[in-house]
Amino acid sequence: MGYVIERVDGSGRKRYTAMYRDIRGRRRSAGTFGSPEAARREAIKAEARLDAGKIGDPKRGRQSLRHYVEVEWFPHHVLEAKTRENYTYLLDRYILPELGDIRMVELLPSHVREWVARLQTVYEARPPSIRAAKVVLDAILTTALNDQITFLHAGRGVKTPAVAKKPKRIVTTEQFDAIYEALSDATMRLLVETDIESGLRWGELTELRVKDLDFSSGLITVARAVVELKAKTRPDGVRFVVKDYPKDREWRQVKLARHILAKLDSHITGLALGPDDLLFEFRQSEQPHRRTLPDHLPAPATLGLTEPNEKGRQYPHGTPTAYGAGRCRCRHCKNAVAAYRAARRNGGKDQPRSPRTVATDGHIPGDWFRKNVWAPALRSAGIGVHVTPHGLRHAHASWLLAGGADLQVVKERLGHGSITTTEKYLHTLPGAHDAALDALDSVRGVREPTETNPSGTQPEALSASSHDAELTELRNMVTKMSRMLASLGDTA
């Protein structure tokens, strides 16, 4: 029950404070009034709001968004390691610098709309980044609303710029073969072939261990995934975090063809891998990386000057000075520095640099693979299109469906949570657009292409003789109409 406490202020007047107890049994004030009746009515209203679940601690609403996020929301929110890393970046980059000092109870939709506009104009953020930041802000405000810190979701109804959805580019079998042949390292070739044959995600593929393969049944058990953290402030300095479940939080089994199983068996035997060893382990290079130099370096006088540096000075391209003082990183300047260092090493003036090591616990870093393995193979293959390593998973799904595989089987093989995700690959099948055009022709009929003359304009649809025939017909019609009008006039 609510009750009233009588107080006496500094001037000797009696004041009455409406009191009630919150859901934890703590005493709360609903305000101070000049009469006991007004205080009693407010205490009853406060208890009614409490019973309806519409009241919280007013003090919590007066904290800033930054304080709520850093003290209450982020530390107590269950997030994946990679998700927490992404959220940290979005909070520090876009959300807290703009909205962090606003009190939770004072945050309105107008603030959020203004914030979205500033991300576009001031931060020049791309639509995907704005959408991702808005998702984080909405999650914060939803939790605050559920915790009765606020009674308004300031982000609800606020729109972000549209994100264009691009069609998936599926690599063809010929293009994949060209990339595969351009891979020089045997282990990397086997990794890429396993990827296209299984459709595994990168984190699942690089966490495969020998014990996950069953050669008698030809099945791979996908039971774990590795996540690579890239932020400098990652917890405990750990770069790779192994999760005891894949992305869909459900183990699955994928069957492989016999030819790839035979290659994997030979790979395991050749390296004497144990059951707990990584199937594809990163091995540090024993030799320092050397830049491959062309047979002849062009004369610097023929290459022009670099862009002005901070002091306004320019230097000839293709010289060590341009690389050092001019901060130029074009291939000519890089080649010049590499040739200079090689000459000093050959003359005994410099000691060979020790090979660079990659910070890893044995897992293959994604950035290292893209830069040192995948990108050079793409350049050598010369297929003319940009394909990412994740594109091999898309190609696996598209090829299966093009070959007549059941949609449900493909869904389970890829580990999709919904069959709707798998259905998107139906639009990437080769010949899908041709089938649509054939269906249109079956209704409208086949239309022959219209020829164009050498000038690029459409030819005359009618010949000169047909024009003359039309004019003659029009003259005859005019003559007939004139006679009819004349006869009507005589009759009148």
C-alpha positions in Angstrom: 0.0 0.0 0.0 1.1 3.5 -0.7 1.5 5.9 2.2 2.3 9.5 3.0 5.1 10.9 5.0 4.6 14.3 6.7 7.6 16.7 6.6 8.3 20.3 7.7 10.3 22.5 5.3 12.7 25.2 6.3 10.0 27.9 6.5 8.0 25.7 8.9 5.3 24.6 6.4 4.1 21.1 6.3 4.8 19.1 3.2 3.6 15.6 2.3 5.6 13.0 0.4 3.9 10.2 -1.5 5.7 6.9 -0.9 5.4 3.4 -2.4 7.6 0.3 -2.7 9.1 -0.9 -6.0 9.2 -4.5 -7.2 12.3 -5.1 -5.1 10.6 -3.8 -1.9 12.7 -0.6 -1.8 11.0 2.6 -0.7 10.4 5.1 -3.5 9.1 8.6 -3.6 6.4 9.7 -6.0 6.8 13.4 -5.2 6.1 15.9 -2.5 2.8 17.9 -2.3 1.1 20.6 -0.3 -1.7 18.5 1.0 -2.0 14.9 2.3 -4.9 14.1 -0.1 -2.8 15.0 -3.2 0.2 13.0 -1.9 -2.1 10.0 -1.2 -3.6 10.1 -4.7 -0.1 10.2 -6.3 1.0 7.2 -4.1 -2.0 5.2 -5.4 -1.2 6.2 -9.0 2.4 5.1 -8.5 1.3 1.7 -7.2 -1.1 1.3 -10.1 1.7 2.0 -12.6 3.8 -0.5 -10.7 1.1 -3.2 -11.0 0.8 -2.5 -14.7 4.5 -2.9 -15.1 5.0 0.6 -16.4 7.4 2.1 -13.8 11.1 1.7 -13.1 13.7 3.6 -11.2 13.6 7.2 -12.5 17.3 7.6 -11.7 18.3 5.0 -14.2 16.7 7.0 -17.0 18.8 10.0 -16.2 22.1 8.2 -17.0 23.8 9.0 -20.3 23.7 6.5 -23.2 27.5 6.1 -22.8 27.2 5.2 -19.2 24.4 2.7 -19.8 26.3 1.0 -22.7 29.6 0.8 -20.9 28.4 -0.1 -17.4 25.2 -2.1 -17.9 24.4 -3.1 -21.5 27.7 -4.2 -23.1 29.3 -6.1 -20.1 26.1 -8.1 -19.5 25.2 -8.8 -23.1 25.8 -12.3 -24.4 27.6 -11.9 -27.7 29.9 -13.9 -29.9 33.6 -12.9 -29.9 33.5 -11.6 -33.5 30.2 -9.8 -32.9 31.5 -8.1 -29.8 34.5 -6.9 -31.8 32.3 -5.5 -34.5 30.0 -3.9 -32.0 32.9 -2.3 -30.2 34.1 -0.7 -33.5 30.6 0.6 -34.4 30.0 2.0 -30.9 33.4 3.8 -30.7 33.3 5.0 -34.3 29.7 6.1 -34.9 27.3 5.8 -31.9 28.9 7.1 -28.7 30.7 10.1 -30.2 27.4 11.5 -31.4 24.8 10.2 -28.9 26.8 9.1 -25.9 26.2 12.3 -23.8 22.4 12.3 -24.2 20.4 11.1 -21.2 18.5 7.9 -21.9 15.2 9.4 -21.0 15.8 12.4 -23.2 16.8 10.5 -26.3 14.1 11.1 -29.0 13.5 9.9 -32.6 14.5 13.3 -33.8 18.0 12.7 -32.3 18.3 9.4 -34.1 17.2 10.9 -37.4 19.7 13.7 -37.1 22.4 11.1 -36.2 21.7 9.1 -39.4 21.9 12.3 -41.5 25.3 13.2 -39.9 26.6 9.7 -40.6 25.9 10.4 -44.3 27.2 13.9 -44.5 29.9 14.3 -41.8 31.2 10.8 -41.5 30.6 9.9 -45.1 29.7 6.4 -44.0 28.4 4.0 -46.6 24.8 2.6 -46.3 25.9 -0.8 -45.0 27.9 0.8 -42.2 25.0 3.1 -41.3 22.6 0.1 -41.3 25.0 -1.9 -39.0 25.3 1.0 -36.6 21.5 1.4 -36.5 21.1 -2.3 -35.7 23.4 -1.9 -32.7 21.6 1.3 -31.5 18.2 -0.5 -31.8 19.5 -3.4 -29.7 20.6 -1.0 -27.0 17.3 0.9 -27.0 15.2 -2.4 -27.0 17.1 -3.6 -23.9 16.6 -0.3 -22.2 12.9 -0.4 -23.0 12.6 -3.9 -21.6 14.5 -2.9 -18.5 12.1 0.1 -18.0 14.9 2.6 -18.2 13.1 4.3 -21.0 9.5 4.2 -22.1 10.1 5.2 -25.7 12.2 3.4 -28.4 13.8 6.3 -30.1 15.0 4.3 -33.0 11.7 2.8 -34.0 10.5 4.1 -37.3 13.7 5.9 -38.2 14.9 4.7 -41.6 18.4 4.3 -42.9 19.7 4.7 -46.5 18.8 1.8 -48.7 21.4 -0.8 -49.3 21.5 -2.1 -52.9 21.6 -5.9 -53.1 24.0 -7.0 -55.8 23.5 -10.3 -57.6 25.9 -13.1 -56.7 28.6 -13.7 -59.3 29.1 -17.5 -59.6 32.4 -18.7 -60.9 32.2 -21.2 -63.8 33.9 -24.5 -63.8 36.4 -23.2 -66.4 37.2 -20.2 -64.4 37.7 -22.3 -61.3 40.0 -24.6 -63.1 42.1 -21.6 -64.2 42.4 -20.4 -60.7 43.2 -23.9 -59.4 46.0 -24.3 -62.0 47.5 -21.0 -61.0 48.0 -22.1 -57.3 51.6 -23.0 -56.8 51.5 -24.5 -53.3 50.2 -28.1 -53.1 48.6 -27.6 -49.7 46.8 -24.5 -50.8 45.6 -26.3 -53.9 44.2 -29.1 -51.8 42.5 -26.5 -49.4 40.8 -24.7 -52.4 39.7 -28.0 -53.9 38.3 -29.2 -50.6 36.5 -25.9 -50.3 34.8 -26.2 -53.7 34.0 -29.9 -53.1 32.4 -29.3 -49.6 31.1 -25.8 -49.6 32.3 -25.2 -46.1 32.7 -21.7 -44.6 36.2 -20.4 -44.2 36.1 -20.8 -40.4 34.8 -24.3 -40.7 37.4 -25.3 -43.4 40.5 -24.0 -41.5 39.4 -25.6 -38.3 39.0 -29.1 -39.8 41.1 -31.7 -38.0 42.0 -35.2 -39.0 39.6 -36.7 -36.5 36.7 -35.0 -38.3 37.2 -37.2 -41.4 35.7 -40.7 -41.7 37.3 -42.3 -44.7 35.1 -45.4 -44.5 31.9 -43.4 -45.0 33.5 -40.5 -46.8 31.9 -38.0 -44.4 33.3 -34.9 -42.8 31.7 -33.8 -39.5 31.5 -30.1 -39.2 31.6 -29.6 -35.4 33.6 -26.4 -34.8 34.5 -23.1 -36.4 37.4 -20.8 -35.8 36.9 -17.0 -35.6 39.8 -14.6 -36.3 39.8 -11.4 -34.2 41.5 -8.4 -35.8 41.1 -5.6 -33.3 44.2 -4.4 -31.5 42.2 -4.4 -28.2 41.1 -8.0 -28.5 40.6 -9.8 -25.1 43.7 -11.5 -23.7 45.5 -10.8 -27.0 44.0 -14.0 -28.5 43.7 -13.8 -32.3 41.9 -17.1 -33.0 38.9 -18.3 -31.0 37.6 -21.8 -31.7 33.8 -22.2 -31.2 32.5 -25.7 -30.3 29.7 -25.3 -32.9 29.5 -23.9 -36.5 27.6 -20.8 -37.5 24.2 -22.4 -37.4 24.9 -23.9 -33.9 24.3 -27.4 -35.2 26.7 -30.1 -36.2 26.4 -31.5 -39.7 28.0 -34.0 -41.9 29.1 -33.5 -45.5 30.0 -36.3 -47.9 33.0 -35.9 -50.1 33.9 -37.6 -53.5 36.4 -40.4 -53.5 39.0 -38.5 -55.5 39.2 -35.7 -52.9 39.2 -38.2 -50.1 42.2 -40.0 -51.7 44.1 -36.6 -51.9 43.3 -35.8 -48.3 44.5 -39.3 -47.2 47.8 -38.8 -49.0 48.1 -35.3 -47.5 47.6 -36.7 -43.9 50.0 -39.6 -44.5 52.7 -37.4 -46.1 52.8 -34.9 -43.1 52.2 -37.6 -40.5 49.3 -35.7 -39.0 47.7 -36.9 -35.8 44.0 -37.1 -35.0 43.9 -33.6 -33.3 46.1 -31.9 -35.8 44.7 -29.3 -38.2 44.1 -30.6 -41.6 45.4 -27.4 -43.2 47.9 -25.8 -40.8 49.8 -22.6 -41.4 53.5 -23.2 -41.7 55.9 -20.4 -41.3 58.2 -19.7 -44.2 61.9 -20.6 -43.7 63.0 -18.2 -46.3 62.5 -14.4 -46.4 60.1 -13.1 -49.0 62.0 -11.7 -52.0 60.4 -9.4 -54.5 60.6 -10.8 -58.1 62.4 -8.3 -60.2 62.0 -7.8 -63.9 65.0 -8.5 -66.2 65.4 -4.8 -66.9 64.4 -1.8 -64.8 63.2 1.3 -66.7 65.3 4.5 -66.6 63.9 6.8 -63.9 64.0 9.7 -66.4 61.3 8.0 -68.4 58.9 7.5 -65.5 58.1 11.1 -64.4 57.9 12.5 -60.8 56.1 11.4 -57.7 53.3 13.3 -56.1 54.5 16.2 -53.8 55.2 15.0 -50.2 54.4 16.9 -47.0 57.2 19.4 -47.8 56.1 19.8 -51.4 59.1 18.0 -52.9 58.9 15.6 -55.8 61.3 12.8 -56.8 61.9 10.7 -59.9 59.9 7.4 -60.0 61.9 4.2 -60.0 64.5 5.4 -57.4 65.1 4.5 -53.7 64.7 8.2 -52.9 61.2 8.3 -54.2 60.3 5.2 -52.1 61.9 6.7 -48.9 61.5 10.5 -49.0 58.6 10.6 -51.5 56.6 7.8 -49.8 55.8 6.3 -53.2 54.7 2.7 -53.3 54.3 2.2 -57.0 55.8 -1.0 -58.5 58.7 0.9 -60.1 59.8 2.4 -56.7 59.4 -0.9 -55.0 61.5 -2.6 -57.6 64.2 0.0 -57.3 64.5 -0.5 -53.5 64.5 -4.3 -53.9 67.3 -4.1 -56.5 69.3 -1.7 -54.3 69.0 -4.0 -51.3 69.8 -7.1 -53.4 73.0 -5.4 -54.6 74.1 -4.6 -51.1 73.4 -8.1 -49.9 75.4 -9.5 -52.8 78.3 -7.2 -52.0 78.3 -8.4 -48.4 77.2 -5.0 -47.0 73.9 -6.1 -45.6 72.9 -9.3 -43.7 69.8 -11.1 -45.2 66.7 -10.2 -43.2 65.2 -13.0 -41.2 61.9 -14.2 -42.6 58.8 -12.5 -41.2 56.6 -14.6 -39.0 52.8 -14.5 -39.0 51.1 -14.3 -35.6 49.0 -17.5 -35.5 48.4 -20.6 -33.5 48.4 -22.7 -36.6 45.2 -21.5 -38.2 45.5 -19.9 -41.6 44.8 -16.1 -41.3 42.1 -15.1 -43.8 43.9 -11.8 -44.8 47.2 -13.7 -45.4 45.5 -16.2 -47.6 43.7 -13.6 -49.7 46.9 -11.5 -50.1 49.6 -14.2 -50.6 47.7 -17.1 -52.2 44.3 -16.1 -53.6 45.1 -12.7 -55.2 48.2 -13.9 -57.0 46.4 -16.9 -58.4 43.5 -14.6 -59.7 46.0 -12.4 -61.4 47.8 -15.4 -63.0 44.5 -17.0 -64.1 43.4 -13.8 -65.9 39.7 -14.8 -65.8 38.6 -11.1 -65.9 36.2 -11.3 -62.9 36.7 -10.7 -59.2 36.0 -13.9 -57.2 36.5 -14.1 -53.4 37.3 -17.3 -51.4 33.8 -17.2 -50.0 32.6 -17.3 -53.6 33.6 -20.9 -53.8 30.8 -21.7 -51.3 28.4 -19.9 -53.6 29.7 -21.8 -56.6 29.3 -25.1 -54.7 25.7 -24.4 -54.0 24.9 -23.2 -57.5 26.7 -26.2 -59.2 24.8 -28.7 -57.0 21.4 -27.2 -57.9 22.4 -26.9 -61.6 23.2 -30.6 -61.5 19.8 -31.5 -60.2 20.5 -31.9 -56.4 17.5 -31.7 -54.1 17.0 -28.3 -52.5 16.7 -29.7 -49.0 19.9 -31.7 -49.4 21.8 -28.6 -50.5 20.4 -26.7 -47.5 21.6 -29.3 -45.0 24.9 -29.6 -46.8 25.6 -25.9 -46.5 24.2 -25.6 -43.0 21.6 -22.9 -43.8 19.2 -22.1 -41.1 16.3 -21.6 -43.6 15.6 -23.1 -46.9 14.8 -19.5 -48.1 18.5 -18.8 -48.0 19.2 -21.8 -50.2 16.5 -20.9 -52.7 18.4 -17.7 -53.5 20.9 -19.8 -55.4 18.2 -20.9 -57.8 18.5 -17.5 -59.5 22.2 -18.0 -60.1 21.8 -21.2 -62.2 23.4 -21.0 -65.7 20.6 -20.7 -68.2 18.0 -19.4 -65.8 17.6 -16.2 -67.7 17.4 -18.0 -71.0 14.6 -20.2 -69.6 12.7 -17.0 -68.7 13.1 -15.7 -72.2 12.0 -19.0 -73.7 8.8 -18.8 -71.6 8.1 -15.3 -72.8 8.6 -16.4 -76.4 6.2 -19.3 -75.9 3.4 -16.8 -75.1 4.2 -13.8 -77.3 5.9 -15.7 -80.1 9.4 -15.5 -81.4 10.4 -12.0 -82.6 13.2 -11.7 -85.2 15.8 -9.0 -84.4 15.4 -5.8 -86.4 18.3 -5.0 -88.7 20.0 -1.6 -88.5 21.7 0.3 -91.4 25.4 1.3 -91.2 24.6 4.6 -89.6 23.0 2.9 -86.6 19.5 4.2 -87.2 16.5 2.0 -87.9 15.8 1.4 -91.6 12.7 2.7 -93.3 9.8 0.5 -92.4 8.1 1.1 -95.8 9.6 1.3 -99.2 9.0 4.3 -101.6 6.4 2.4 -103.5 4.4 1.6 -100.4 4.5 5.4 -99.5 3.1 6.2 -102.9 0.3 3.7 -102.5 -0.6 5.2 -99.1 -0.8 8.7 -100.5 -3.0 7.6 -103.4 -5.4 5.9 -101.0 -5.5 9.0 -98.8 -6.3 11.2 -101.9 -9.1 8.9 -102.9 -10.6 9.1 -99.4 -10.5 12.9 -99.4 -12.2 13.0 -102.8 -15.0 10.7 -101.6 -15.6 12.8 -98.4 -15.7 16.0 -100.5 -18.4 14.5 -102.8 -20.5 13.3 -99.8 -20.4 16.8 -98.2 -21.3 18.4 -101.5 -24.3 16.1 -101.9 -25.5 16.8 -98.4 -25.3 20.5 -99.1 -27.5 20.2 -102.3 -30.1 18.2 -100.3 -30.3 20.9 -97.7 
